C-alpha cells in the first residue's frame, strides 16, 4: 500500500459520494449540531434551510446524505482559501471533541481520552457508534503508528475523516501526520504517525 499526503485542494464530487451511499446511511445528531454551529459562525449558501433549522438530538440517527450536503455546503465557508476539501478537514477536526463531549464518547474513550495511542486503539468503536454504515478497522502498525481502514464508507475519507484524526491528535496534545491510500471514494486507509 502506498501512502501520500491528502489532497485537500482537489474538487469533491458530492453527487458521486451520494450515489455510493446506502439509502439508510445515518450519523448521530451531535455531528449535525457541530457543523451547524460552524455554519452559523461562518455562513453557507441558502437552500439547506430544512436541514439547518431542524432540531438534532445528539444520539438519534439522521440521514448521512443530508449530513454530507450540509458538510460540503459549509466547508467552503470555513476554509481560509475557500477550498471545500480543506473546509471538510477543518470541520472534521471538531468531530472528536463533539463526540468526546457526550456520555457515549466518555464511555468509549473514558479515562484515556487524552492519550492518543489508546484513542487510536479504540478509534473504530467511535466510528461504529457515530455512523450506522461501512466498516472501520484500526490496527497498530508500529510504535506511534496506526493504520485506520475504511470500507463501504463514502464519507469524504481523504478530507473530513483525516480531519477527525487530526482533531484527536490536537486535543491529545500530540504532533503527527496523516497520510492516505485511497482505493475509491468509499475505501481508504489512513497512515497515522506521531512523535
MDTraj code that builds the backbone (N, CA, C; nanometers):
import mdtraj as md
import numpy as np

residues = "UNK UNK UNK UNK UNK UNK UNK UNK UNK UNK UNK UNK UNK UNK UNK UNK UNK UNK UNK UNK UNK UNK UNK UNK UNK UNK UNK UNK UNK UNK UNK UNK UNK UNK UNK UNK UNK UNK UNK UNK UNK UNK UNK UNK UNK UNK UNK UNK UNK UNK UNK UNK UNK UNK UNK UNK UNK UNK UNK UNK UNK UNK UNK UNK UNK UNK UNK UNK UNK UNK UNK UNK UNK UNK UNK UNK UNK UNK UNK UNK UNK UNK UNK UNK UNK UNK UNK UNK UNK UNK UNK UNK UNK UNK UNK UNK UNK UNK UNK UNK UNK UNK UNK UNK UNK UNK UNK UNK UNK UNK UNK UNK UNK UNK UNK UNK UNK UNK UNK UNK UNK UNK UNK UNK UNK UNK UNK UNK UNK UNK UNK UNK UNK UNK UNK UNK UNK UNK UNK UNK UNK UNK UNK UNK UNK UNK UNK UNK UNK UNK UNK UNK UNK UNK UNK UNK UNK UNK UNK UNK UNK UNK UNK UNK UNK UNK UNK UNK UNK UNK UNK UNK UNK UNK UNK UNK UNK UNK UNK UNK UNK UNK UNK UNK UNK UNK UNK UNK UNK UNK UNK UNK UNK UNK UNK".split()
xyz = np.array([
    [0.0846, -0.1170, 0.0000],
    [0.0000, 0.0000, 0.0000],
    [0.0899, 0.1242, 0.0000],
    [0.0632, 0.2147, -0.0905],
    [0.1404, 0.3385, -0.0985],
    [0.0599, 0.4530, -0.0393],
    [0.1243, 0.5289, 0.0486],
    [0.0587, 0.6411, 0.1146],
    [0.1124, 0.7726, 0.0594],
    [0.0255, 0.8724, 0.0596],
    [0.0627, 1.0066, 0.0130],
    [-0.0077, 1.1089, 0.1010],
    [0.0307, 1.2330, 0.0852],
    [-0.0370, 1.3410, 0.1578],
    [-0.1788, 1.3576, 0.1019],
    [-0.2750, 1.3882, 0.1880],
    [-0.4118, 1.4126, 0.1378],
    [-0.4137, 1.5341, 0.0449],
    [-0.4998, 1.5275, -0.0530],
    [-0.5146, 1.6373, -0.1497],
    [-0.6387, 1.7184, -0.1130],
    [-0.6209, 1.8094, -0.0181],
    [-0.7338, 1.8873, 0.0313],
    [-0.7868, 1.9860, -0.0727],
    [-0.7044, 2.0212, -0.1697],
    [-0.7461, 2.1171, -0.2716],
    [-0.8205, 2.0566, -0.3893],
    [-0.8234, 1.9227, -0.3984],
    [-0.8939, 1.8585, -0.5100],
    [-1.0454, 1.8792, -0.4974],
    [-1.1153, 1.8877, -0.6098],
    [-1.2619, 1.9027, -0.6041],
    [-1.3265, 1.7804, -0.5367],
    [-1.4381, 1.8034, -0.4709],
    [-1.5154, 1.6955, -0.4086],
    [-1.6410, 1.6753, -0.4913],
    [-1.6643, 1.5532, -0.5325],
    [-1.7823, 1.5193, -0.6120],
    [-1.8914, 1.4692, -0.5170],
    [-1.9730, 1.5631, -0.4689],
    [-2.0800, 1.5281, -0.3750],
    [-2.1753, 1.4269, -0.4360],
    [-2.2113, 1.4447, -0.5620],
    [-2.3039, 1.3526, -0.6289],
    [-2.2524, 1.2097, -0.6306],
    [-2.1227, 1.1927, -0.6552],
    [-2.0644, 1.0581, -0.6577],
    [-2.0663, 0.9951, -0.5185],
    [-2.0393, 1.0744, -0.4155],
    [-2.0474, 1.0230, -0.2785],
    [-2.1910, 0.9803, -0.2462],
    [-2.2868, 1.0663, -0.2799],
    [-2.4276, 1.0351, -0.2509],
    [-2.4733, 0.9103, -0.3252],
    [-2.4251, 0.8910, -0.4481],
    [-2.4643, 0.7744, -0.5276],
    [-2.4148, 0.6440, -0.4651],
    [-2.3022, 0.6486, -0.3953],
    [-2.2458, 0.5292, -0.3320],
    [-2.3025, 0.5021, -0.1926],
    [-2.3703, 0.5990, -0.1381],
    [-2.4187, 0.5901, -0.0010],
    [-2.5386, 0.4959, 0.0095],
    [-2.5365, 0.4097, 0.1105],
    [-2.6517, 0.3224, 0.1366],
    [-2.7735, 0.4098, 0.1654],
    [-2.8933, 0.3713, 0.1181],
    [-3.0123, 0.4547, 0.1397],
    [-3.0421, 0.4850, 0.2864],
    [-3.0110, 0.3930, 0.3757],
    [-3.0410, 0.4149, 0.5185],
    [-2.9201, 0.4625, 0.5979],
    [-2.8162, 0.5049, 0.5307],
    [-2.6956, 0.5518, 0.5994],
    [-2.7294, 0.6712, 0.6880],
    [-2.6801, 0.6674, 0.8110],
    [-2.7123, 0.7727, 0.9074],
    [-2.5929, 0.8000, 0.9982],
    [-2.5969, 0.9168, 1.0612],
    [-2.5000, 0.9502, 1.1658],
    [-2.5758, 1.0155, 1.2800],
    [-2.5087, 1.0298, 1.3912],
    [-2.5703, 1.0864, 1.5104],
    [-2.5889, 1.2369, 1.4963],
    [-2.6932, 1.2863, 1.5596],
    [-2.7274, 1.4274, 1.5536],
    [-2.6202, 1.5206, 1.6053],
    [-2.5353, 1.4727, 1.6956],
    [-2.4304, 1.5591, 1.7505],
    [-2.3376, 1.6106, 1.6416],
    [-2.3181, 1.5336, 1.5348],
    [-2.2315, 1.5781, 1.4261],
    [-2.2984, 1.6890, 1.3438],
    [-2.4306, 1.6782, 1.3240],
    [-2.5038, 1.7863, 1.2577],
    [-2.4895, 1.9155, 1.3380],
    [-2.5124, 1.9051, 1.4693],
    [-2.5095, 2.0243, 1.5549],
    [-2.3746, 2.0934, 1.5485],
    [-2.2664, 2.0157, 1.5457],
    [-2.1322, 2.0726, 1.5387],
    [-2.1128, 2.1518, 1.4093],
    [-2.1551, 2.0956, 1.2965],
    [-2.1396, 2.1642, 1.1671],
    [-2.2317, 2.2854, 1.1597],
    [-2.3530, 2.2735, 1.2111],
    [-2.4466, 2.3866, 1.2079],
    [-2.3919, 2.5042, 1.2885],
    [-2.3272, 2.4778, 1.4010],
    [-2.2655, 2.5873, 1.4787],
    [-2.1616, 2.6606, 1.3930],
    [-2.0809, 2.5857, 1.3195],
    [-1.9801, 2.6471, 1.2328],
    [-2.0452, 2.7215, 1.1169],
    [-2.1515, 2.6659, 1.0639],
    [-2.2243, 2.7310, 0.9540],
    [-2.2782, 2.8665, 0.9993],
    [-2.3345, 2.8689, 1.1195],
    [-2.3895, 2.9950, 1.1710],
    [-2.2788, 3.0970, 1.1954],
    [-2.1613, 3.0505, 1.2333],
    [-2.0489, 3.1410, 1.2591],
    [-1.9842, 3.1914, 1.1303],
    [-1.9807, 3.1060, 1.0267],
    [-1.9072, 3.1408, 0.9043],
    [-1.9943, 3.1591, 0.7806],
    [-2.1167, 3.1095, 0.7842],
    [-2.2049, 3.1220, 0.6691],
    [-2.2098, 2.9963, 0.5852],
    [-2.2855, 3.0022, 0.4826],
    [-2.3080, 2.8920, 0.3901],
    [-2.4141, 2.9395, 0.2926],
    [-2.4365, 2.8648, 0.1885],
    [-2.5360, 2.9079, 0.0907],
    [-2.6754, 2.8738, 0.1403],
    [-2.7748, 2.9366, 0.0787],
    [-2.9129, 2.9047, 0.1147],
    [-2.9547, 2.7782, 0.0417],
    [-3.0714, 2.7301, 0.0715],
    [-3.1209, 2.6107, 0.0049],
    [-3.1164, 2.4882, 0.0936],
    [-3.0542, 2.4987, 0.2097],
    [-3.0498, 2.3865, 0.3030],
    [-3.1246, 2.4193, 0.4318],
    [-3.2189, 2.5130, 0.4233],
    [-3.2882, 2.5582, 0.5436],
    [-3.3558, 2.4449, 0.6198],
    [-3.4139, 2.3490, 0.5484],
    [-3.4827, 2.2383, 0.6157],
    [-3.3844, 2.1564, 0.6991],
    [-3.2617, 2.1417, 0.6519],
    [-3.1601, 2.0678, 0.7262],
    [-3.1087, 2.1521, 0.8429],
    [-3.0806, 2.2784, 0.8173],
    [-3.0200, 2.3656, 0.9175],
    [-3.1158, 2.3967, 1.0318],
    [-3.2427, 2.4156, 1.0029],
    [-3.3390, 2.4580, 1.1049],
    [-3.3958, 2.3430, 1.1878],
    [-3.3697, 2.2222, 1.1483],
    [-3.4203, 2.1055, 1.2217],
    [-3.3496, 2.0939, 1.3571],
    [-3.4185, 2.0414, 1.4564],
    [-3.3569, 2.0170, 1.5878],
    [-3.2962, 1.8772, 1.5856],
    [-3.1694, 1.8665, 1.6239],
    [-3.0975, 1.7396, 1.6241],
    [-3.0678, 1.6966, 1.7672],
    [-3.1130, 1.5782, 1.8023],
    [-3.0806, 1.5216, 1.9320],
    [-2.9499, 1.4453, 1.9176],
    [-2.8591, 1.4580, 2.0135],
    [-2.7231, 1.4068, 1.9969],
    [-2.7118, 1.2606, 1.9541],
    [-2.7948, 1.1721, 2.0089],
    [-2.7756, 1.0311, 1.9780],
    [-2.8900, 0.9662, 1.9026],
    [-2.9678, 1.0468, 1.8325],
    [-3.0612, 0.9909, 1.7353],
    [-2.9919, 0.9892, 1.6003],
    [-3.0370, 0.8982, 1.5135],
    [-2.9789, 0.8869, 1.3794],
    [-3.0513, 0.9786, 1.2819],
    [-2.9714, 1.0427, 1.1965],
    [-3.0238, 1.1308, 1.0923],
    [-2.9514, 1.0980, 0.9619],
    [-3.0136, 1.1319, 0.8524],
    [-2.9645, 1.0986, 0.7188],
    [-2.8201, 1.1449, 0.6955],
    [-2.7346, 1.0493, 0.6589],
    [-2.5969, 1.0869, 0.6275],
    [-2.5907, 1.1633, 0.4952],
    [-2.6844, 1.1379, 0.4057],
    [-2.6886, 1.2151, 0.2812],
    [-2.7098, 1.3635, 0.3139],
    [-2.8010, 1.3922, 0.4069],
    [-2.8221, 1.5309, 0.4486],
    [-2.6967, 1.5866, 0.5162],
    [-2.6301, 1.5030, 0.5952],
    [-2.5073, 1.5479, 0.6616],
    [-2.4013, 1.5847, 0.5574],
    [-2.3845, 1.5009, 0.4553],
    [-2.2866, 1.5322, 0.3503],
    [-2.3219, 1.6624, 0.2786],
    [-2.4494, 1.6830, 0.2495],
    [-2.4914, 1.8080, 0.1834],
    [-2.4559, 1.9288, 0.2710],
    [-2.4890, 1.9188, 0.3994],
    [-2.4600, 2.0267, 0.4936],
    [-2.3099, 2.0492, 0.5069],
    [-2.2355, 1.9412, 0.5177],
    [-2.0904, 1.9478, 0.5343],
    [-2.0242, 2.0153, 0.4143],
    [-2.0570, 1.9704, 0.2955],
    [-1.9959, 2.0264, 0.1746],
    [-2.0340, 2.1731, 0.1580],
    [-2.1590, 2.2067, 0.1874],
    [-2.2042, 2.3450, 0.1732],
    [-2.1341, 2.4369, 0.2733],
    [-2.1117, 2.3879, 0.3938],
    [-2.0484, 2.4689, 0.4984],
    [-1.8972, 2.4740, 0.4821],
    [-1.8390, 2.3713, 0.4233],
    [-1.6941, 2.3575, 0.4153],
    [-1.6247, 2.4760, 0.3489],
    [-1.6766, 2.5208, 0.2360],
    [-1.6112, 2.6327, 0.1665],
    [-1.6117, 2.7592, 0.2514],
    [-1.7163, 2.7773, 0.3324],
    [-1.7264, 2.8974, 0.4155],
    [-1.6251, 2.8975, 0.5300],
    [-1.5906, 2.7792, 0.5828],
    [-1.4974, 2.7745, 0.6966],
    [-1.3519, 2.7667, 0.6530],
    [-1.3273, 2.7394, 0.5258],
    [-1.1896, 2.7257, 0.4769],
    [-1.1290, 2.8619, 0.4475],
    [-1.0079, 2.8862, 0.4963],
    [-0.9434, 3.0156, 0.4681],
    [-0.9245, 3.0420, 0.3191],
    [-0.9017, 2.9344, 0.2397],
    [-0.8803, 2.9547, 0.0959],
    [-1.0037, 2.9217, 0.0126],
    [-1.1162, 2.8928, 0.0778],
    [-1.2397, 2.8627, 0.0058],
    [-1.2456, 2.7230, -0.0504],
    [-1.1485, 2.6378, -0.0158],
    [-1.1453, 2.5006, -0.0659],
    [-1.2420, 2.4134, 0.0139],
    [-1.3275, 2.3409, -0.0564],
    [-1.4233, 2.2530, 0.0093],
    [-1.3498, 2.1425, 0.0858],
    [-1.2451, 2.0866, 0.0274],
    [-1.1699, 1.9801, 0.0938],
    [-1.1036, 2.0273, 0.2219],
    [-1.0429, 2.1445, 0.2186],
    [-0.9800, 2.1991, 0.3393],
    [-1.0860, 2.2313, 0.4443],
    [-1.1997, 2.2826, 0.4012],
    [-1.3089, 2.3102, 0.4952],
    [-1.3639, 2.1831, 0.5575],
    [-1.3781, 2.0771, 0.4776],
    [-1.4249, 1.9486, 0.5311],
    [-1.3255, 1.8949, 0.6335],
    [-1.1984, 1.9135, 0.6064],
    [-1.0935, 1.8735, 0.7020],
    [-1.1094, 1.9504, 0.8328],
    [-1.1266, 2.0827, 0.8243],
    [-1.1403, 2.1649, 0.9445],
    [-1.2659, 2.1270, 1.0238],
    [-1.3748, 2.0993, 0.9542],
    [-1.4975, 2.0557, 1.0229],
    [-1.4769, 1.9195, 1.0891],
    [-1.4009, 1.8322, 1.0245],
    [-1.3703, 1.7020, 1.0827],
    [-1.2902, 1.7144, 1.2111],
    [-1.2053, 1.8139, 1.2194],
    [-1.1231, 1.8331, 1.3392],
    [-1.2072, 1.8569, 1.4638],
    [-1.3295, 1.9015, 1.4472],
    [-1.4169, 1.9270, 1.5613],
    [-1.4979, 1.8036, 1.6027],
    [-1.4979, 1.7013, 1.5203],
    [-1.5828, 1.5845, 1.5453],
    [-1.5407, 1.5063, 1.6695],
    [-1.4100, 1.4889, 1.6923],
    [-1.3659, 1.4116, 1.8087],
    [-1.4085, 1.4807, 1.9380],
    [-1.3879, 1.6113, 1.9466],
    [-1.4271, 1.6820, 2.0691],
    [-1.5792, 1.6826, 2.0851],
    [-1.6544, 1.6892, 1.9736],
    [-1.8007, 1.6832, 1.9831],
    [-1.8446, 1.5477, 2.0380],
    [-1.7835, 1.4403, 1.9893],
    [-1.8174, 1.3053, 2.0363],
    [-1.7722, 1.2863, 2.1810],
    [-1.6548, 1.3345, 2.2138],
    [-1.5999, 1.3197, 2.3483],
    [-1.6859, 1.3928, 2.4514],
    [-1.7569, 1.4952, 2.4083],
    [-1.8426, 1.5717, 2.4982],
    [-1.9739, 1.5021, 2.5327],
    [-1.9964, 1.3822, 2.4792],
    [-2.1198, 1.3080, 2.5074],
    [-2.0915, 1.1941, 2.6052],
    [-2.1977, 1.1417, 2.6662],
    [-2.1812, 1.0285, 2.7576],
    [-2.1230, 0.9071, 2.6861],
    [-2.1699, 0.8801, 2.5651],
    [-2.1176, 0.7648, 2.4902],
    [-1.9699, 0.7838, 2.4588],
    [-1.9309, 0.9052, 2.4246],
    [-1.7902, 0.9337, 2.3976],
    [-1.7045, 0.9110, 2.5211],
    [-1.7581, 0.9494, 2.6360],
    [-1.6848, 0.9280, 2.7615],
    [-1.6740, 0.7793, 2.7933],
    [-1.7770, 0.7019, 2.7586],
    [-1.7720, 0.5575, 2.7831],
    [-1.6692, 0.4920, 2.6907],
    [-1.6704, 0.5266, 2.5618],
    [-1.5789, 0.4652, 2.4655],
    [-1.4340, 0.5031, 2.4956],
    [-1.4101, 0.6332, 2.5150],
    [-1.2729, 0.6786, 2.5309],
    [-1.2314, 0.6938, 2.6773],
    [-1.3304, 0.7043, 2.7668],
    [-1.3077, 0.7011, 2.9105],
    [-1.1904, 0.7827, 2.9601],
    [-1.1197, 0.7261, 3.0549],
    [-1.0114, 0.7953, 3.1240],
    [-0.8914, 0.8222, 3.0340],
    [-0.8813, 0.7506, 2.9210],
    [-0.7651, 0.7722, 2.8330],
    [-0.7966, 0.8606, 2.7142],
    [-0.9003, 0.9426, 2.7265],
    [-0.9429, 1.0264, 2.6148],
    [-0.8363, 1.1237, 2.5677],
    [-0.7341, 1.1491, 2.6486],
    [-0.6276, 1.2408, 2.6097],
    [-0.4966, 1.1672, 2.5804],
    [-0.4990, 1.0356, 2.5745],
    [-0.3799, 0.9562, 2.5424],
    [-0.3976, 0.9016, 2.4013],
    [-0.3318, 0.9653, 2.3066],
    [-0.3606, 0.9399, 2.1654],
    [-0.3430, 0.7942, 2.1247],
    [-0.2419, 0.7271, 2.1737],
    [-0.2212, 0.5876, 2.1348],
    [-0.3405, 0.5008, 2.1749],
    [-0.3939, 0.5240, 2.2946],
    [-0.5104, 0.4474, 2.3401],
    [-0.6364, 0.4882, 2.2631],
    [-0.6463, 0.6156, 2.2304],
    [-0.7593, 0.6626, 2.1482],
    [-0.7575, 0.5908, 2.0134],
    [-0.6396, 0.5812, 1.9524],
    [-0.6290, 0.5138, 1.8225],
    [-0.6626, 0.3653, 1.8335],
    [-0.6285, 0.3038, 1.9446],
    [-0.6559, 0.1606, 1.9627],
    [-0.8054, 0.1296, 1.9611],
    [-0.8886, 0.2243, 2.0051],
    [-1.0344, 0.2013, 2.0074],
    [-1.1091, 0.2926, 1.9096],
    [-1.0341, 0.3561, 1.8203],
    [-1.0946, 0.4535, 1.7283],
    [-1.2094, 0.3958, 1.6470],
    [-1.1959, 0.2721, 1.6014],
    [-1.3012, 0.2118, 1.5188],
    [-1.4347, 0.2104, 1.5928],
    [-1.4299, 0.1901, 1.7229],
    [-1.5538, 0.1863, 1.8026],
    [-1.6256, 0.3210, 1.7966],
    [-1.5508, 0.4295, 1.7983],
    [-1.6118, 0.5618, 1.7869],
    [-1.6871, 0.5788, 1.6561],
    [-1.6263, 0.5348, 1.5447],
    [-1.6958, 0.5434, 1.4150],
    [-1.8174, 0.4517, 1.4134],
    [-1.8067, 0.3339, 1.4734],
    [-1.9209, 0.2410, 1.4768],
    [-2.0401, 0.3010, 1.5506],
    [-2.0143, 0.3761, 1.6562],
    [-2.1230, 0.4395, 1.7311],
    [-2.1782, 0.5587, 1.6544],
    [-2.0911, 0.6356, 1.5922],
    [-2.1327, 0.7588, 1.5245],
    [-2.2025, 0.7383, 1.3918],
    [-2.1699, 0.6293, 1.3208],
    [-2.2254, 0.6026, 1.1877],
    [-2.2830, 0.4615, 1.1842],
    [-2.3881, 0.4429, 1.1073],
    [-2.4502, 0.3094, 1.1002],
    [-2.4160, 0.2345, 0.9708],
    [-2.3116, 0.2755, 0.9027],
    [-2.2769, 0.2115, 0.7753],
    [-2.1255, 0.2018, 0.7625],
    [-2.0812, 0.1148, 0.6736],
    [-1.9395, 0.0972, 0.6492],
    [-1.8706, 0.0202, 0.7604],
    [-1.7445, -0.0085, 0.7364],
    [-1.6621, -0.0780, 0.8349],
    [-1.5322, -0.0001, 0.8540],
    [-1.4900, 0.0087, 0.9795],
    [-1.3656, 0.0774, 1.0128],
    [-1.2824, -0.0163, 1.0988],
    [-1.1541, -0.0216, 1.0679],
    [-1.0620, -0.1029, 1.1469],
    [-0.9393, -0.0184, 1.1788],
    [-0.8975, -0.0230, 1.3034],
    [-0.7781, 0.0490, 1.3476],
    [-0.6775, -0.0534, 1.3971],
    [-0.5577, -0.0523, 1.3356],
    [-0.4548, -0.1506, 1.3703],
    [-0.3215, -0.0826, 1.3969],
    [-0.2540, -0.1292, 1.5006],
    [-0.1204, -0.0795, 1.5310],
    [-0.0259, -0.1266, 1.4200],
    [0.0519, -0.0345, 1.3641],
    [0.1485, -0.0687, 1.2596],
    [0.2910, -0.0590, 1.3117],
    [0.3061, -0.0083, 1.4335],
    [0.4382, 0.0072, 1.4939],
    [0.4285, 0.1059, 1.6079],
    [0.5428, 0.1413, 1.6694],
    [0.5397, 0.2414, 1.7753],
    [0.4899, 0.3761, 1.7212],
    [0.3938, 0.4351, 1.7904],
    [0.3357, 0.5642, 1.7483],
    [0.2917, 0.5617, 1.6019],
    [0.2301, 0.4523, 1.5618],
    [0.1941, 0.4329, 1.4211],
    [0.0726, 0.3398, 1.4124],
    [-0.0355, 0.3897, 1.3532],
    [-0.1574, 0.3101, 1.3326],
    [-0.2034, 0.3227, 1.1880],
    [-0.2743, 0.2224, 1.1416],
    [-0.3491, 0.2281, 1.0158],
    [-0.4967, 0.2229, 1.0504],
    [-0.5730, 0.3144, 0.9917],
    [-0.7182, 0.3152, 1.0077],
    [-0.7767, 0.2914, 0.8689],
    [-0.8469, 0.1782, 0.8531],
    [-0.9020, 0.1398, 0.7222],
    [-1.0534, 0.1570, 0.7208],
    [-1.1023, 0.2149, 0.6131],
    [-1.2460, 0.2378, 0.5923],
    [-1.2899, 0.1584, 0.4698],
    [-1.4028, 0.0894, 0.4809],
    [-1.4590, 0.0143, 0.3681],
    [-1.6097, 0.0382, 0.3630],
    [-1.6597, 0.0625, 0.2418],
    [-1.8031, 0.0850, 0.2249],
    [-1.8502, 0.2126, 0.2922],
    [-1.7658, 0.3138, 0.2919],
    [-1.7963, 0.4366, 0.3640],
    [-1.7650, 0.5598, 0.2784],
    [-1.8564, 0.6000, 0.1895],
    [-1.8340, 0.7227, 0.1124],
    [-1.8586, 0.8447, 0.2019],
    [-1.7565, 0.8798, 0.2792],
    [-1.7725, 0.9797, 0.3846],
    [-1.6581, 1.0818, 0.3828],
    [-1.6196, 1.1256, 0.2634],
    [-1.5105, 1.2230, 0.2479],
    [-1.3864, 1.1758, 0.3237],
    [-1.3416, 1.0561, 0.2887],
    [-1.2332, 0.9899, 0.3606],
    [-1.1029, 1.0691, 0.3577],
    [-1.0702, 1.1273, 0.2436],
    [-0.9429, 1.1969, 0.2271],
    [-0.9421, 1.3362, 0.2893],
    [-1.0567, 1.3860, 0.3254],
    [-1.0632, 1.5220, 0.3798],
    [-1.1243, 1.5221, 0.5207],
    [-1.2525, 1.4953, 0.5300],
    [-1.3233, 1.5031, 0.6585],
    [-1.2702, 1.4024, 0.7606],
    [-1.2510, 1.2779, 0.7184],
    [-1.2063, 1.1756, 0.8137],
    [-1.0605, 1.1974, 0.8555],
    [-0.9785, 1.2487, 0.7652],
    [-0.8425, 1.2874, 0.8035],
    [-0.8499, 1.3945, 0.9128],
    [-0.9403, 1.4897, 0.8943],
    [-0.9592, 1.5947, 0.9946],
    [-1.0023, 1.5401, 1.1292],
    [-1.0854, 1.4361, 1.1302],
    [-1.1278, 1.3743, 1.2565],
    [-1.0057, 1.3250, 1.3340],
    [-0.9156, 1.2559, 1.2651],
    [-0.7948, 1.2038, 1.3306],
    [-0.7055, 1.3199, 1.3752],
    [-0.6903, 1.4210, 1.2915],
    [-0.6085, 1.5366, 1.3294],
    [-0.6658, 1.6080, 1.4515],
    [-0.7980, 1.6146, 1.4603],
    [-0.8617, 1.6778, 1.5753],
    [-0.8331, 1.6016, 1.7040],
    [-0.8326, 1.4687, 1.6958],
    [-0.7988, 1.3873, 1.8129],
    [-0.6533, 1.4094, 1.8518],
    [-0.5643, 1.4173, 1.7532],
    [-0.4231, 1.4462, 1.7809],
    [-0.4088, 1.5782, 1.8557],
    [-0.4748, 1.6787, 1.8019],
    [-0.4643, 1.8125, 1.8597],
    [-0.5154, 1.8134, 2.0041],
    [-0.6297, 1.7534, 2.0273],
    [-0.6879, 1.7508, 2.1611],
    [-0.6004, 1.6725, 2.2591],
    [-0.5322, 1.5694, 2.2103],
    [-0.4432, 1.4888, 2.2945],
    [-0.3052, 1.5516, 2.3096],
    [-0.2794, 1.6589, 2.2367],
    [-0.1527, 1.7298, 2.2501],
    [-0.0353, 1.6612, 2.1824],
    [-0.0618, 1.5860, 2.0751],
    [0.0482, 1.5227, 2.0027],
    [0.0609, 1.5846, 1.8642],
    [0.1802, 1.5771, 1.8084],
    [0.2050, 1.6235, 1.6722],
    [0.2331, 1.5027, 1.5867],
    [0.1743, 1.5043, 1.4702],
    [0.1950, 1.3911, 1.3821],
    [0.1494, 1.4225, 1.2416],
    [0.1322, 1.3167, 1.1659],
    [0.0936, 1.3317, 1.0253],
    [-0.0016, 1.2195, 0.9879],
    [-0.0967, 1.2532, 0.9028],
    [-0.1902, 1.1545, 0.8498],
    [-0.1724, 1.1509, 0.6989],
    [-0.1313, 1.0358, 0.6474],
    [-0.1201, 1.0134, 0.5035],
    [-0.2350, 0.9234, 0.4615],
    [-0.2609, 0.9158, 0.3313],
    [-0.3739, 0.8356, 0.2827],
    [-0.3315, 0.7420, 0.1701],
    [-0.4036, 0.6313, 0.1634],
    [-0.4006, 0.5438, 0.0470],
    [-0.5466, 0.5249, 0.0093],
    [-0.5862, 0.5858, -0.1014],
    [-0.7273, 0.5869, -0.1408],
    [-0.7502, 0.4826, -0.2495],
    [-0.8375, 0.3873, -0.2206],
    [-0.8737, 0.2872, -0.3200],
    [-0.9956, 0.3318, -0.4012],
    [-1.0890, 0.3999, -0.3345],
    [-1.2104, 0.4507, -0.4003],
    [-1.2715, 0.5565, -0.3101],
    [-1.3827, 0.6161, -0.3521],
    [-1.4492, 0.7154, -0.2677],
    [-1.4998, 0.6546, -0.1374],
    [-1.5162, 0.5214, -0.1337],
    [-1.5710, 0.4579, -0.0136],
    [-1.4718, 0.3670, 0.0582],
    [-1.3494, 0.3576, 0.0099],
    [-1.2482, 0.2731, 0.0740],
    [-1.1123, 0.3423, 0.0726],
    [-1.0529, 0.3508, 0.1902],
    [-0.9213, 0.4136, 0.2025],
    [-0.8583, 0.3698, 0.3336],
    [-0.7281, 0.3880, 0.3421],
    [-0.6557, 0.3625, 0.4660],
    [-0.5781, 0.4878, 0.5022],
    [-0.5876, 0.5261, 0.6286],
    [-0.5111, 0.6388, 0.6797],
    [-0.3885, 0.5842, 0.7514],
    [-0.2737, 0.6407, 0.7223],
    [-0.1485, 0.6071, 0.7889],
    [-0.1229, 0.7175, 0.8903],
    [-0.1350, 0.6835, 1.0183],
    [-0.1301, 0.7827, 1.1260],
    [-0.0003, 0.7613, 1.2052],
    [0.0856, 0.8645, 1.2065],
    [0.2121, 0.8575, 1.2798],
    [0.2265, 0.9840, 1.3641],
    [0.2873, 0.9678, 1.4788],
    [0.3104, 1.0830, 1.5647],
    [0.4385, 1.0617, 1.6445],
    [0.4908, 1.1715, 1.6991],
    [0.6164, 1.1644, 1.7735],
    [0.6011, 1.2181, 1.9133],
])
top = md.Topology()
chain = top.add_chain()
for i, resn in enumerate(residues, 1):
    res = top.add_residue(resn, chain, resSeq=i)
    for name in ("N", "CA", "C"):
        top.add_atom(name, md.element.get_by_symbol(name[0]), res)
traj = md.Trajectory(xyz[None], top)
